[in-house]
Amino acid sequence: MNWDTIKPYLDIFRTDQVMQQLQDWNVGDLSTNPWFLGGFAAIILFTYFIGWRAIAGFISGIGGFALVVSLAIGKGTGVDGIAAGGLWIIVGGGAVVVFLFIYLLFIKSE
């Protein structure tokens, strides 16, 4: 195995291709999709009240990350997205999601 055979697989993860794929998947519309929001809320509440606190924390982390990425992509990518507040959504929303994930997974589950 040499670099020439590995390079095409790594080109998939270039930033411009990742952002294009996220826009093709309409990830920016997830923050306004009631089925997505309601589905994640229902799954989190169901697992939390059943007693699966660790799974509820894990699912809320994944759902929160998807929501933060959706809101940031909805603001736009590149310099336009930074000027519209996309950077603050990623930083602030990411901090809230990480705090909630750590709280539910490690602190609340004791």
N, CA, C and O atoms as a MOPAC input file, in Angstrom:
PM7 MOZYME 1SCF
protein

 N      0.84100 1    -1.16400 1     0.00000 1
 C      0.00000 1     0.00000 1     0.00000 1
 C      0.89600 1     1.24000 1     0.00000 1
 O      1.81100 1     1.35700 1     0.81500 1
 N      0.62700 1     2.13600 1    -0.90000 1
 C      1.42200 1     3.34900 1    -0.96900 1
 C      0.49900 1     4.57300 1    -0.92700 1
 O     -0.72400 1     4.44900 1    -0.85700 1
 N      1.11500 1     5.74400 1    -0.97200 1
 C      0.36500 1     6.99100 1    -0.83300 1
 C     -0.62000 1     7.20900 1    -1.99200 1
 O     -1.68600 1     7.79200 1    -1.79300 1
 N     -0.27700 1     6.75300 1    -3.17800 1
 C     -1.14200 1     6.96100 1    -4.34400 1
 C     -2.46100 1     6.20200 1    -4.22400 1
 O     -3.46800 1     6.63500 1    -4.78300 1
 N     -2.47400 1     5.09300 1    -3.51500 1
 C     -3.72900 1     4.35900 1    -3.34100 1
 C     -4.54900 1     4.91200 1    -2.17800 1
 O     -5.77000 1     4.75700 1    -2.16700 1
 N     -3.91300 1     5.55000 1    -1.20600 1
 C     -4.62700 1     6.09200 1    -0.04300 1
 C     -5.19300 1     7.48100 1    -0.32300 1
 O     -6.24600 1     7.84100 1     0.20400 1
 N     -4.50700 1     8.25600 1    -1.14200 1
 C     -4.87800 1     9.65700 1    -1.37700 1
 C     -6.31300 1     9.83500 1    -1.88500 1
 O     -6.98200 1    10.74800 1    -1.39900 1
 N     -6.83700 1     9.04300 1    -2.81700 1
 C     -8.23500 1     9.25500 1    -3.24300 1
 C     -9.25500 1     9.09000 1    -2.11400 1
 O    -10.29000 1     9.75700 1    -2.11800 1
 N     -8.97500 1     8.21700 1    -1.15600 1
 C     -9.88600 1     8.05100 1    -0.03400 1
 C     -9.83700 1     9.24900 1     0.91400 1
 O    -10.85500 1     9.61200 1     1.50300 1
 N     -8.67500 1     9.85900 1     1.06300 1
 C     -8.53500 1    11.01600 1     1.94400 1
 C     -9.07500 1    12.28800 1     1.30300 1
 O     -9.40800 1    13.23400 1     2.01700 1
 N     -9.16900 1    12.33900 1    -0.01500 1
 C     -9.72200 1    13.51800 1    -0.68800 1
 C    -11.19400 1    13.73000 1    -0.35900 1
 O    -11.69800 1    14.84700 1    -0.47600 1
 N    -11.88000 1    12.68700 1     0.04800 1
 C    -13.28400 1    12.79600 1     0.42800 1
 C    -13.44100 1    13.72300 1     1.63200 1
 O    -14.47300 1    14.38000 1     1.76800 1
 N    -12.44400 1    13.78700 1     2.49900 1
 C    -12.53500 1    14.55200 1     3.73400 1
 C    -12.01000 1    15.97800 1     3.60400 1
 O    -11.81300 1    16.64800 1     4.61800 1
 N    -11.78300 1    16.45200 1     2.40000 1
 C    -11.40800 1    17.85100 1     2.21800 1
 C    -12.57900 1    18.72900 1     2.63300 1
 O    -13.73500 1    18.35400 1     2.43900 1
 N    -12.29200 1    19.88200 1     3.19400 1
 C    -13.33200 1    20.74500 1     3.74900 1
 C    -14.36300 1    21.14400 1     2.70800 1
 O    -15.55900 1    21.14300 1     2.99900 1
 N    -13.93700 1    21.47900 1     1.52300 1
 C    -14.89900 1    21.90000 1     0.50800 1
 C    -15.83100 1    20.76400 1     0.10300 1
 O    -17.00900 1    20.99700 1    -0.17100 1
 N    -15.31800 1    19.54400 1     0.06200 1
 C    -16.17400 1    18.41600 1    -0.29200 1
 C    -17.12000 1    18.04500 1     0.84600 1
 O    -18.26300 1    17.65900 1     0.60000 1
 N    -16.65500 1    18.15900 1     2.08500 1
 C    -17.52900 1    17.86400 1     3.22800 1
 C    -18.66700 1    18.87800 1     3.29200 1
 O    -19.82100 1    18.49400 1     3.48700 1
 N    -18.36400 1    20.16500 1     3.13000 1
 C    -19.39900 1    21.19600 1     3.16600 1
 C    -20.38000 1    21.02900 1     2.00600 1
 O    -21.58000 1    21.23800 1     2.18000 1
 N    -19.89000 1    20.65900 1     0.84100 1
 C    -20.78500 1    20.43200 1    -0.29600 1
 C    -21.71000 1    19.25100 1    -0.02400 1
 O    -22.89200 1    19.29600 1    -0.36500 1
 N    -21.17900 1    18.19900 1     0.58500 1
 C    -22.01300 1    17.04200 1     0.89100 1
 C    -23.07200 1    17.39300 1     1.92500 1
 O    -24.21700 1    16.95700 1     1.80500 1
 N    -22.70700 1    18.18300 1     2.94700 1
 C    -23.69400 1    18.60800 1     3.94100 1
 C    -24.78700 1    19.46300 1     3.31300 1
 O    -25.95500 1    19.33900 1     3.68100 1
 N    -24.42700 1    20.32100 1     2.37800 1
 C    -25.43300 1    21.12700 1     1.69300 1
 C    -26.29200 1    20.26900 1     0.76900 1
 O    -27.48500 1    20.53500 1     0.62100 1
 N    -25.71700 1    19.26300 1     0.15600 1
 C    -26.49600 1    18.35500 1    -0.68900 1
 C    -27.50600 1    17.55600 1     0.13100 1
 O    -28.58900 1    17.23600 1    -0.36000 1
 N    -27.16100 1    17.23800 1     1.36300 1
 C    -28.05800 1    16.49000 1     2.24500 1
 C    -29.10500 1    17.38900 1     2.90300 1
 O    -29.94900 1    16.89400 1     3.65100 1
 N    -29.06900 1    18.69100 1     2.64400 1
 C    -29.98800 1    19.66600 1     3.24900 1
 C    -29.92200 1    19.64600 1     4.77000 1
 O    -30.95000 1    19.67900 1     5.44700 1
 N    -28.71600 1    19.59300 1     5.29600 1
 C    -28.52500 1    19.57000 1     6.74000 1
 C    -28.98700 1    20.88100 1     7.36400 1
 O    -29.39800 1    20.89300 1     8.52400 1
 N    -28.92900 1    21.97900 1     6.62700 1
 C    -29.36900 1    23.26600 1     7.14000 1
 C    -30.85500 1    23.31500 1     7.44400 1
 O    -31.29700 1    24.20200 1     8.17400 1
 N    -31.64000 1    22.38900 1     6.90700 1
 C    -33.08200 1    22.37400 1     7.13700 1
 C    -33.49200 1    21.54800 1     8.34900 1
 O    -34.66900 1    21.54100 1     8.71000 1
 N    -32.56200 1    20.85800 1     8.98200 1
 C    -32.92100 1    20.01300 1    10.12600 1
 C    -33.40500 1    20.83100 1    11.31600 1
 O    -34.24100 1    20.35700 1    12.08500 1
 N    -32.89900 1    22.04400 1    11.48300 1
 C    -33.29400 1    22.84800 1    12.64200 1
 C    -34.73600 1    23.32300 1    12.54700 1
 O    -35.30500 1    23.74000 1    13.55600 1
 N    -35.33800 1    23.27500 1    11.37700 1
 C    -36.73900 1    23.67400 1    11.22600 1
 C    -37.65700 1    22.48600 1    10.94500 1
 O    -38.86200 1    22.66900 1    10.76800 1
 N    -37.11600 1    21.29700 1    10.90200 1
 C    -37.90900 1    20.10500 1    10.62700 1
 C    -38.53400 1    19.60400 1    11.93000 1
 O    -37.81300 1    19.14100 1    12.81400 1
 N    -39.85200 1    19.68500 1    12.06600 1
 C    -40.47400 1    19.26000 1    13.32500 1
 C    -40.35200 1    17.76600 1    13.58400 1
 O    -40.33500 1    17.34900 1    14.74200 1
 N    -40.26800 1    16.95100 1    12.54400 1
 C    -40.11900 1    15.50800 1    12.74600 1
 C    -38.75500 1    15.17000 1    13.33800 1
 O    -38.64600 1    14.29500 1    14.19800 1
 N    -37.72100 1    15.86100 1    12.87900 1
 C    -36.38200 1    15.64400 1    13.42500 1
 C    -36.32300 1    16.07700 1    14.88400 1
 O    -35.85300 1    15.32600 1    15.73800 1
 N    -36.79700 1    17.27800 1    15.16900 1
 C    -36.74900 1    17.79800 1    16.53900 1
 C    -37.62000 1    16.97900 1    17.48800 1
 O    -37.19100 1    16.63100 1    18.58800 1
 N    -38.83100 1    16.67700 1    17.06300 1
 C    -39.73500 1    15.88800 1    17.90100 1
 C    -39.26400 1    14.45900 1    18.08700 1
 O    -39.41400 1    13.88700 1    19.16700 1
 N    -38.69800 1    13.88300 1    17.04400 1
 C    -38.19900 1    12.51200 1    17.14100 1
 C    -37.04900 1    12.39000 1    18.12800 1
 O    -37.02200 1    11.47500 1    18.95200 1
 N    -36.09800 1    13.31800 1    18.04200 1
 C    -34.99400 1    13.26700 1    18.99100 1
 C    -35.46500 1    13.55200 1    20.40800 1
 O    -35.00000 1    12.91300 1    21.35300 1
 N    -36.38500 1    14.50500 1    20.57300 1
 C    -36.90200 1    14.80000 1    21.91400 1
 C    -37.63900 1    13.59900 1    22.48900 1
 O    -37.48300 1    13.28400 1    23.66800 1
 N    -38.43500 1    12.93000 1    21.67700 1
 C    -39.17800 1    11.76100 1    22.14700 1
 C    -38.23900 1    10.61800 1    22.53000 1
 O    -38.44000 1     9.96200 1    23.55200 1
 N    -37.22200 1    10.38200 1    21.71500 1
 C    -36.27000 1     9.30600 1    22.02300 1
 C    -35.49100 1     9.61200 1    23.29500 1
 O    -35.27200 1     8.72500 1    24.12000 1
 N    -35.07100 1    10.87000 1    23.45700 1
 C    -34.32400 1    11.25300 1    24.66000 1
 C    -35.19800 1    11.11100 1    25.90000 1
 O    -34.75400 1    10.55400 1    26.90400 1
 N    -36.42700 1    11.60400 1    25.84800 1
 C    -37.32200 1    11.49200 1    27.00900 1
 C    -37.65700 1    10.03900 1    27.32100 1
 O    -37.69200 1     9.64700 1    28.48800 1
 N    -37.90000 1     9.24600 1    26.30000 1
 C    -38.21000 1     7.83700 1    26.50700 1
 C    -37.06700 1     7.10800 1    27.20200 1
 O    -37.28300 1     6.39600 1    28.18200 1
 N    -35.84500 1     7.28800 1    26.69000 1
 C    -34.70500 1     6.60000 1    27.29100 1
 C    -34.38600 1     7.14200 1    28.68000 1
 O    -33.93300 1     6.39100 1    29.54400 1
 N    -34.61500 1     8.42700 1    28.90600 1
 C    -34.34300 1     9.01100 1    30.22200 1
 C    -35.31800 1     8.48200 1    31.27200 1
 O    -34.89900 1     8.12400 1    32.37300 1
 N    -36.61900 1     8.42700 1    30.94700 1
 C    -37.60400 1     7.97600 1    31.91300 1
 C    -37.59500 1     6.46800 1    32.11800 1
 O    -38.04800 1     5.98500 1    33.15600 1
 N    -37.08900 1     5.71700 1    31.14800 1
 C    -36.93900 1     4.27500 1    31.32800 1
 C    -35.81200 1     3.97100 1    32.30400 1
 O    -35.80400 1     2.92700 1    32.95600 1
 N    -34.87500 1     4.88200 1    32.39500 1
 C    -33.75000 1     4.68100 1    33.29300 1
 C    -32.43100 1     4.49700 1    32.58600 1
 O    -31.41100 1     4.23300 1    33.22300 1
 N    -32.44100 1     4.63200 1    31.29100 1
 C    -31.21200 1     4.49900 1    30.51700 1
 C    -30.56400 1     5.86700 1    30.39400 1
 O    -30.54900 1     6.46400 1    29.31800 1
 N    -30.03500 1     6.35200 1    31.49000 1
 C    -29.49200 1     7.71100 1    31.53700 1
 C    -28.28200 1     7.87400 1    30.61100 1
 O    -28.13700 1     8.91200 1    29.96500 1
 N    -27.43100 1     6.88000 1    30.54400 1
 C    -26.24400 1     6.97000 1    29.68500 1
 C    -26.63700 1     7.03500 1    28.21300 1
 O    -26.05100 1     7.80100 1    27.44800 1
 N    -27.61500 1     6.24400 1    27.81500 1
 C    -28.06200 1     6.26900 1    26.42400 1
 C    -28.75900 1     7.59000 1    26.12000 1
 O    -28.59800 1     8.12900 1    25.02500 1
 N    -29.52900 1     8.12100 1    27.06700 1
 C    -30.17000 1     9.42300 1    26.86700 1
 C    -29.12400 1    10.52000 1    26.70500 1
 O    -29.28500 1    11.40700 1    25.86700 1
 N    -28.06500 1    10.47000 1    27.48900 1
 C    -26.98400 1    11.44400 1    27.35200 1
 C    -26.27700 1    11.31900 1    26.02400 1
 O    -25.95200 1    12.32700 1    25.39600 1
 N    -26.03500 1    10.10300 1    25.58700 1
 C    -25.37600 1     9.88100 1    24.30000 1
 C    -26.23600 1    10.37600 1    23.14600 1
 O    -25.73000 1    11.02900 1    22.23400 1
 N    -27.52500 1    10.07400 1    23.17400 1
 C    -28.42700 1    10.50000 1    22.10900 1
 C    -28.58900 1    12.01700 1    22.11700 1
 O    -28.65800 1    12.63400 1    21.05400 1
 N    -28.65000 1    12.62600 1    23.30400 1
 C    -28.75900 1    14.08600 1    23.34100 1
 C    -27.48600 1    14.74000 1    22.81900 1
 O    -27.54600 1    15.81300 1    22.21900 1
 N    -26.34100 1    14.11300 1    23.03700 1
 C    -25.09800 1    14.63500 1    22.46800 1
 C    -25.09500 1    14.57400 1    20.95600 1
 O    -24.69700 1    15.53300 1    20.29600 1
 N    -25.53200 1    13.45900 1    20.40200 1
 C    -25.58900 1    13.31500 1    18.94900 1
 C    -26.63200 1    14.26600 1    18.35200 1
 O    -26.36500 1    14.93300 1    17.35200 1
 N    -27.81100 1    14.32600 1    18.96100 1
 C    -28.85900 1    15.22100 1    18.46100 1
 C    -28.47400 1    16.68500 1    18.58500 1
 O    -28.76000 1    17.48400 1    17.69400 1
 N    -27.82800 1    17.03800 1    19.68500 1
 C    -27.38300 1    18.41600 1    19.86500 1
 C    -26.31700 1    18.80200 1    18.86600 1
 O    -26.32900 1    19.91200 1    18.33300 1
 N    -25.39900 1    17.89600 1    18.61000 1
 C    -24.37000 1    18.16900 1    17.60700 1
 C    -24.99100 1    18.33100 1    16.22600 1
 O    -24.60500 1    19.23000 1    15.47900 1
 N    -25.94200 1    17.47600 1    15.87900 1
 C    -26.60700 1    17.59800 1    14.57800 1
 C    -27.37700 1    18.91200 1    14.48400 1
 O    -27.40000 1    19.53900 1    13.42500 1
 N    -28.00900 1    19.33700 1    15.58200 1
 C    -28.74500 1    20.59500 1    15.58500 1
 C    -27.80900 1    21.79100 1    15.45400 1
 O    -28.11600 1    22.73700 1    14.72900 1
 N    -26.67800 1    21.76300 1    16.14400 1
 C    -25.71100 1    22.86000 1    16.05200 1
 C    -25.13900 1    22.95500 1    14.63800 1
 O    -25.02000 1    24.05200 1    14.09100 1
 N    -24.79000 1    21.82800 1    14.05000 1
 C    -24.28000 1    21.83800 1    12.67400 1
 C    -25.35900 1    22.33000 1    11.71600 1
 O    -25.06200 1    23.07400 1    10.78200 1
 N    -26.60600 1    21.92400 1    11.93700 1
 C    -27.70400 1    22.37300 1    11.08600 1
 C    -27.89300 1    23.88200 1    11.16800 1
 O    -28.06400 1    24.54600 1    10.14500 1
 N    -27.86300 1    24.42100 1    12.37600 1
 C    -28.02100 1    25.86700 1    12.52700 1
 C    -26.85500 1    26.62600 1    11.89500 1
 O    -27.05900 1    27.66400 1    11.26600 1
 N    -25.64600 1    26.11700 1    12.05600 1
 C    -24.47800 1    26.78600 1    11.48100 1
 C    -24.49300 1    26.71500 1     9.96200 1
 O    -24.16800 1    27.70000 1     9.30000 1
 N    -24.86300 1    25.57200 1     9.39700 1
 C    -24.94600 1    25.44000 1     7.93800 1
 C    -26.07300 1    26.32300 1     7.40300 1
 O    -25.95700 1    26.87900 1     6.31000 1
 N    -27.15700 1    26.45400 1     8.16200 1
 C    -28.26300 1    27.31600 1     7.75500 1
 C    -27.86300 1    28.77700 1     7.66700 1
 O    -28.42100 1    29.52300 1     6.86200 1
 N    -26.90600 1    29.19700 1     8.48200 1
 C    -26.42000 1    30.58000 1     8.42500 1
 C    -25.53900 1    30.82000 1     7.20700 1
 O    -25.37800 1    31.96500 1     6.78500 1
 N    -24.98000 1    29.79100 1     6.64700 1
 C    -24.10600 1    29.92600 1     5.49400 1
 C    -22.70900 1    29.45000 1     5.82800 1
 O    -22.32500 1    29.36000 1     6.99400 1
 N    -21.96600 1    29.15200 1     4.79700 1
 C    -20.60500 1    28.67900 1     4.98200 1
 C    -19.62900 1    29.72200 1     4.47900 1
 O    -19.99700 1    30.61800 1     3.71900 1
 N    -18.41500 1    29.60200 1     4.89700 1
 C    -17.37800 1    30.53900 1     4.46900 1
 C    -17.45100 1    31.84000 1     5.24800 1
 O    -17.91400 1    31.86500 1     6.38800 1
 N    -17.00000 1    32.90600 1     4.63700 1
 C    -16.95800 1    34.21000 1     5.29500 1
 C    -18.35900 1    34.72600 1     5.57600 1
 O    -18.57700 1    35.39500 1     6.58500 1
 N    -19.31300 1    34.42800 1     4.70200 1
 C    -20.69300 1    34.86700 1     4.92000 1
 C    -21.28300 1    34.23400 1     6.17900 1
 O    -22.00500 1    34.89300 1     6.92700 1
 N    -20.98200 1    32.97500 1     6.40900 1
 C    -21.48300 1    32.29200 1     7.59500 1
 C    -20.88000 1    32.83800 1     8.87400 1
 O    -21.56700 1    32.92700 1     9.89200 1
 N    -19.60600 1    33.20400 1     8.83800 1
 C    -18.96000 1    33.78100 1    10.02400 1
 C    -19.57000 1    35.14200 1    10.32700 1
 O    -19.82400 1    35.45800 1    11.49000 1
 N    -19.80700 1    35.94900 1     9.30300 1
 C    -20.39600 1    37.27200 1     9.50100 1
 C    -21.83500 1    37.17800 1     9.98600 1
 O    -22.29700 1    38.06600 1    10.70300 1
 N    -22.55300 1    36.12800 1     9.61300 1
 C    -23.94800 1    35.97100 1    10.02200 1
 C    -24.08400 1    35.33300 1    11.39700 1
 O    -25.20200 1    35.19500 1    11.89500 1
 N    -22.99500 1    34.94500 1    12.01600 1
 C    -23.05900 1    34.36500 1    13.35100 1
 C    -22.88300 1    32.87000 1    13.40000 1
 O    -23.09100 1    32.26800 1    14.45300 1
 N    -22.51200 1    32.25200 1    12.31100 1
 C    -22.33600 1    30.80200 1    12.29000 1
 C    -21.23300 1    30.32200 1    13.20900 1
 O    -21.32300 1    29.23800 1    13.78500 1
 N    -20.18500 1    31.13200 1    13.34800 1
 C    -19.07500 1    30.76500 1    14.23600 1
 C    -19.52200 1    30.74000 1    15.69000 1
 O    -19.14700 1    29.84400 1    16.44600 1
 N    -20.32300 1    31.72300 1    16.08000 1
 C    -20.80500 1    31.77200 1    17.46800 1
 C    -21.76700 1    30.62100 1    17.75300 1
 O    -21.81600 1    30.11500 1    18.87500 1
 N    -22.51800 1    30.21400 1    16.75900 1
 C    -23.41800 1    29.06700 1    16.95100 1
 C    -22.61200 1    27.80100 1    17.17200 1
 O    -22.93900 1    27.00500 1    18.05300 1
 N    -21.55900 1    27.60300 1    16.38200 1
 C    -20.72500 1    26.40800 1    16.54300 1
 C    -20.04500 1    26.40900 1    17.90700 1
 O    -20.05500 1    25.39600 1    18.60700 1
 N    -19.45700 1    27.53800 1    18.28700 1
 C    -18.71200 1    27.59800 1    19.55100 1
 C    -19.65900 1    27.50800 1    20.73800 1
 O    -19.46300 1    26.67000 1    21.61800 1
 N    -20.67800 1    28.35300 1    20.77900 1
 C    -21.60300 1    28.35600 1    21.91000 1
 C    -22.45200 1    27.10500 1    21.98600 1
 O    -22.60700 1    26.51100 1    23.05300 1
 N    -22.99900 1    26.71000 1    20.85300 1
 C    -23.82300 1    25.49900 1    20.82100 1
 C    -23.01900 1    24.25600 1    21.11700 1
 O    -23.49300 1    23.34400 1    21.79400 1
 N    -21.79400 1    24.21900 1    20.60600 1
 C    -20.92200 1    23.07600 1    20.89800 1
 C    -20.59100 1    22.98400 1    22.37800 1
 O    -20.54400 1    21.88900 1    22.93700 1
 N    -20.36000 1    24.13100 1    23.02000 1
 C    -20.07100 1    24.12600 1    24.46000 1
 C    -21.27900 1    23.64900 1    25.25700 1
 O    -21.13100 1    22.88800 1    26.21400 1
 N    -22.46600 1    24.08800 1    24.87100 1
 C    -23.68300 1    23.64900 1    25.57000 1
 C    -23.90300 1    22.15600 1    25.37400 1
 O    -24.24000 1    21.45100 1    26.32500 1
 N    -23.71800 1    21.67000 1    24.16300 1
 C    -23.91300 1    20.24200 1    23.88200 1
 C    -22.90300 1    19.39900 1    24.65300 1
 O    -23.26400 1    18.36500 1    25.21400 1
 N    -21.65000 1    19.82600 1    24.68900 1
 C    -20.62900 1    19.07400 1    25.42500 1
 C    -20.93700 1    19.07700 1    26.91200 1
 O    -20.80500 1    18.04300 1    27.56600 1
 N    -21.35000 1    20.22800 1    27.47000 1
 C    -21.70800 1    20.28600 1    28.88800 1
 C    -22.88700 1    19.36600 1    29.18900 1
 O    -22.85300 1    18.62100 1    30.16800 1
 N    -23.93300 1    19.41000 1    28.35800 1
 C    -25.09800 1    18.55300 1    28.56800 1
 C    -24.72600 1    17.08200 1    28.45600 1
 O    -25.19900 1    16.25700 1    29.23900 1
 N    -23.88500 1    16.75200 1    27.49000 1
 C    -23.44100 1    15.37200 1    27.30500 1
 C    -22.68100 1    14.88500 1    28.53600 1
 O    -22.95100 1    13.79500 1    29.03900 1
 N    -21.73800 1    15.68100 1    29.02300 1
 C    -20.95500 1    15.28900 1    30.20000 1
 C    -21.84300 1    15.20200 1    31.42700 1
 O    -21.70400 1    14.27900 1    32.22900 1
 N    -22.75100 1    16.15100 1    31.58200 1
 C    -23.64700 1    16.14100 1    32.74300 1
 C    -24.52300 1    14.89800 1    32.75400 1
 O    -24.59800 1    14.19900 1    33.76500 1
 N    -25.17600 1    14.62200 1    31.65100 1
 C    -26.08600 1    13.46800 1    31.60700 1
 C    -25.35500 1    12.13100 1    31.65500 1
 O    -25.85200 1    11.16800 1    32.24000 1
 N    -24.19300 1    12.07400 1    31.04900 1
 C    -23.49800 1    10.80000 1    30.95500 1
 C    -22.71400 1    10.46400 1    32.21600 1
 O    -22.69300 1     9.30700 1    32.63800 1
 N    -22.06900 1    11.45500 1    32.82300 1
 C    -21.17500 1    11.15300 1    33.93600 1
 C    -21.68500 1    11.65200 1    35.28900 1
 O    -21.52100 1    10.94800 1    36.28600 1
 N    -22.28500 1    12.81900 1    35.36200 1
 C    -22.67700 1    13.37600 1    36.65600 1
 C    -24.04900 1    12.88300 1    37.07700 1
 O    -24.21500 1    12.39200 1    38.19300 1
 N    -25.02600 1    13.00700 1    36.20300 1
 C    -26.40500 1    12.64600 1    36.54500 1
 C    -26.58800 1    11.13700 1    36.68300 1
 O    -27.47800 1    10.70700 1    37.41600 1
 N    -25.78900 1    10.32400 1    36.01400 1
 C    -25.99800 1     8.88200 1    36.02300 1
 C    -25.52900 1     8.21900 1    37.31500 1
 O    -25.75800 1     7.02400 1    37.50100 1
 N    -24.87200 1     8.96900 1    38.22000 1
 C    -24.41100 1     8.37200 1    39.47300 1
 C    -25.51800 1     8.15600 1    40.39100 1
 O    -25.31500 1     7.66000 1    41.49900 1

